[in-house]
Amino acid sequence: MRAFDLPSDDQMYAAVVRRDVGFDGVFYTAVRTTGIFCRPSCPAKTPLRSNVEFHATARDALFAGYRACLRCRPLERTGSTPEWLRPLMEVVASSPDRRVRDTDLRAMGLEPVRVRRWFRKHHGMTFHAYQRGVRLGRALTQLREGEEVTRTAYDSGYESLSGFNDAVQRLVGRSPGASRDLTVVQLTRVLTPLGPMIAGATDAAVCLLEFADRRMLERQLERITRLLRCTLVPGGNDVVRALERELEAYFDGRLREFTVPLDTRGTEFQQSVWRALQTIPYGETRSYAQQAVMVGQPAAVRAVARANGDNRIAIVIPCHRVVGADGKLTGYGGGLWRKRWLLDLEQGQGRLTGAITEGVASRTA
């Protein structure tokens, strides 16, 4: 059972009204009049506020006497690929260059409209746009590695060189031949106990990790495109997969220091602030004033706070460990409730480890 703070009741009910998928897995909505509990994004009619109670886990809702909704299926892993879609995703993974058309979807027993809606909800694009992005991302990688344009075009499932040229031109604004030096950033959704996050990485380093519901996400994507002179495509690579493994270990309380390589391009001042953040020990906090001293500019407290807000790699670069001078929580792009949750996780694990160490010492004394 989780021992961490939930968002406020007002925040949670507002998420239910919006059917906000970003809060799926963060809490569950139980409706007293029906005896059913749901995900915040459930498409069913929004219940009256007076009839709703909130639970941190599905287990809590079950033990309170509620049964799982048959529409949003809250007992399934949050944001996971539903059973009906898994055969299609296996096809995409095993044959990324294959074009799966609506006729192919129907032959697999899938309704194209249902597939399109799922991809729009979870990836912000249609299935066919997702396919094109995956194919083009792979093609740009091949070009960067020196592959011939013609061979890359046909290997990527394009039936003509002109069609491939047009697709690349629309995506990156230049021809395939001129795209060999272009950096490709693979973007993917990462599921966490705090809701989905968007991770981005080149073949060399992580350059983005933001909560999917953060308003600044679009601006961060624009900054990455400008700073890295890159194109953004859906997909994943070894760096993203390493990040996912480390995040899972972090949320399980098994990892205190991330080792994935990072690309933190920005101004010299921003990078000094972000390096300082990475020196704050797990389970501890610093004030903005202390952080300003750490970067050698004690009068630059506000500038430090702005640079923290511009941090593109949440959790791994731990801006959540910076608090007000009085110890109170202040600004966090993912929301103060997430900041509190992360600090509770880290400080709770620190206390647990200390208790275990003391116990071992007392038994061996």
N, C-alpha and C positions, 0 to 999 in steps of 0.2 A: 504494500500500500504506500502511496506517495505521501511524503510528509512536507511537501512544498506548497507554498501559497498559490492559490488560483488567482486569475484576474478578478476584478471586482464584479459583483452581481450585475451591475449596470453594463459593464463591458461585455460580459458573457451573453446577456440577453440581447444586446445590440448585435453581437455576432450571429445569434440565432435568427434575428430579424433579417440580416443580410444574407443568411445562409453561407457564411464565410468558411470556405474550406480550409483557410489558414489556421483555424482553431480546432480542426478535427484531431482528436487524440489528446488535446490539451484538457478538455473537460467533456462531460456528457450531460445532456438535457433530459430530465425525467419529468413526465407530465402526469400529475396526480389524477386527472379525470379519466385518463385512458390506461394508466398503469404501464406505460411503455417508456423506454428510454432510447434516445437517438443521438446521432452525431449533430454538432451545430449546423452542418450543411444539409441536413435532411430536407428533401423537397416537399415533405408533408406540410400541411397548413400550419402556420406559426401559432403556437399556443398562447393564451393570455398569460401575461407576466405573473398574475396571481396564482396560476395553476402550475408554475414551473419551480423545480428545485434542481440544483446543479451538483454533480458528483465528479470527483477527480479521476476515478477509474470506472471501467465497466463493472469490475468486481463490486465496487461500492454500490452501484446502482442495482445490481442483481441481489445483493444482500439486503438492500432496502425494499425488496419485494417487487421490483420492476422487471418486465420482460423486454427482450431486445426487439427493436423495430425491424420489420421484414423488408422495409424499403431501403433504408440506409445501411443496414447490417453492421451495427456498431461493434459486434464481437470479432469482425475480421480486422486484420492489421490495418491501421490507419494509412490511407493513401496507397495501399498495395494494389497491384494489378489484379482486378477481379478474375475469378475463374473463367468466365466466359471470354475474356480477352487474351488469356495467356497463350493459346495456340497462335494467335496473330503475332504477339510479341516475340515468340520463339522463331517465327518465320523471318521477322525483321532482323533479329539478332544473328541468325544463321546465314541469311542471304541478304545482307544490307543493300546490295545493288539491284535486287529484284524490285520491279514496280508492281505493287499490289493495288489493283484497281477495284472499283465497286463490284464488278462481276466476280472477282476473286473472293471478295469479302462475303458475298451472298453464297458462293460455293462452299465457303467454310461455315455457313450457317449464321453469319453475322449481318446485322442490319446496318448499312453504311451510316444512316443518320445517328444511330446509337453510338457507333464508333467515333464519329465526328464530334458529338457532344462530349464524350468522355475526354478526348484529346484537348478540346477547347477548355474544358474545366481544369484539367490537370497540367496541361503544357502550354495553354494560351495560344494554340494553333490547331488547325485541322490535322487529321492523320496524314493526308496527302502532303501537306506542307512539312510535317515532321519527317516524312520519308525523304522529301527533296533535300531538306536540311542535312539529314544524315548522309545522304549520297554525296552532296556537294562538299561537306566537311571532309569526308574521306578522300574525295578527289583532290581537294586543295592540299591535303597532306601528301598525296602521291606526287603532285606537281612540285612541291617543295623539296621532295626527296630526289627529284631529277627525272621522273617518269615523263615519257613523251605525251604531248597533249592529246593526240589522236587515240593512243592506246588507253589513256586515262578516261577519255570520254566514253569509249565503248565498254571498258571495264566497270564504269559507274552506271551502266544501264541505259545510256543515251543512245538513241537509234541513229542520230546524225551528229556530225561535228558542229554544225550550225546551232542545233538545239542546245548542245553543251555550252558553246560560246555564249549564247544568249542568257542561259541560266547563271553562269558565272558572272557575266557582266551585270545582271540585275542584282546579284547578291553582294558583290564586292566593288562594283563600279569600274572594273577593268577586265581586260581579256585574260583568258587562262594563261597565255604565255607571259603576261606581265604580273601574274599572281604568284610566281614561284617564291618570292621573298616575303609573301604575306603571312603574318602570324594567324593561326586559327585557335580560337578559344572555344572549347567544348562546354556547353551548359547543360546541367542536369538538375532534377529535383532530388533533394536528399530529405528523407523522412526523419524527423526527430521528435522527442517528447514535447517539444515546444512548438510543434507545427512544422510544415515543410519549409525548407530553405533552398535557395538557388545557389549551386556551386558552379564555379567556372575555373577552368584550368587549361593552360597550354600543355604541350607534351613535356614541358620542363618544370612547371610550377603552378600552384594555386594562385589565382589573382582575384577571386571573388567568393565570398560566402555571406549571403544576406538572407534574412527572413523574407519569405515570399510575399508577405503582406506589408512590407516596409514601403512607405511612400517614396523614399529616396532611391528605390531599386532602379527605376528607369534612368535616373541621373547617373547612378553608379555605372550602369552599362554603357552609357554615353562616354563617361570618363575613361573607362577601360578601352573602348574602341579608339579614343583619341590618343591615350598615353601609350598603348601597345601597338597602335596602327594595325589593328587586327579586325577580323570578321568573327561574328558570333554565330555558332551553329549548334543545334541540339545534338546530344550524344555524350559519350564519356570516353575516358582514357585511363591509363594506369595511375596517373596522378590523382584523378577524381576518385578512383576506386580505393586508393590508399587513404585519401581523406575520409571517405565513408567508413572505412574500418576504424580509423582513429577516433572519429566522432562517436561511433557505437561504443568503443571502449571508454571514452570520456563520460558519456551519459550513464554507462554502467558503473562508473566509479573506479575503473581499472586503469585509467590513464590520466596523468597529471601534466605532461608536457608533450606537445605536438612536435612531430619530426618532419612532417611533409614540407617540401620546399615551397617558398612563398615568393611571389613577385609583387613587391610593394611600391611600385613606382609612384612618385609624387614629388612635391617640392622637398628641398633639403630639410626644411623645418618639419614637415609632416613625417618624413621618414625617421627623424630623430625622436619624435613623439611616439611613433609606433614601435620603435626599438625599445624605448623606455617602458612601454606597456608590457612588452614581452619579458621584462626583468622582474615584474611584480610576481612574487611567489604564489602558487596555487593556494587558495584558502585565505589569502590576505587581501587587504585593500590599501589604497593610497588616496590622498586627497588631490584635487587638481593643483593646489599650491605645491604639494610635495612633488608632483610630477613635473611641474615647471622648474623646480630646483634640480630635478634629475636631468633635465635637458640643458641645464646651465643658463636658463632665462627665467629667474624667479618672478619677474614682473609680468610675464606673458601668460598669466593664468587663463584669460579668455581665449587667447590664441591656441593654447593647449586644448581647451575644451572643444574648440571648433575642429581642430585636427582629429581629436578623438571621434567626433561626429562624422568625419570624413573617412574613417576607417572602413575599408571595403571587405575586410576578412574577419567577420564577427567570431567570437569565442576563441579562435586560434590566436588572434591578436586580441588579448582580453581587456577591451575597453570597459567591460562590465565591472572590472575590479577598481574603478575610480569612483569615489563618492565625494559628497560635500565635506567641507572642513569640519562640520559638526557630526559627521558620520551618516547623515541622511542620504537616501538615494536621490540622485538628480539625473537629468537627461540620459536617455538611452534610446537609440533608434528603434530597437525591437520592442520597446515598451517597458516601463518600470517593473511590471509584474514578471517579465522574463528576466530582468536584471536580478530581482530578488530571488527568483528560482535558481539561477545559476550560482549566485553567492551561497544560497542555502545548500545546494549540492556540494560545492567545493568545501565549504566550512564544515558541513556535516561529515564528509569523508575524512577531513583532517582530524576531527574529534574522534571518529571511529578508529582511525589508525592509531591515534595517541592512546586510546583506551586499550586497544589490543596489545600495543607495545608495553604499557604499564602492567597489563595482566601477565604477559609472558615474563617480564622482569620479576614480578612478585612470586611467580611460581618457581623461578630458577634461583631465587635469592637463597 
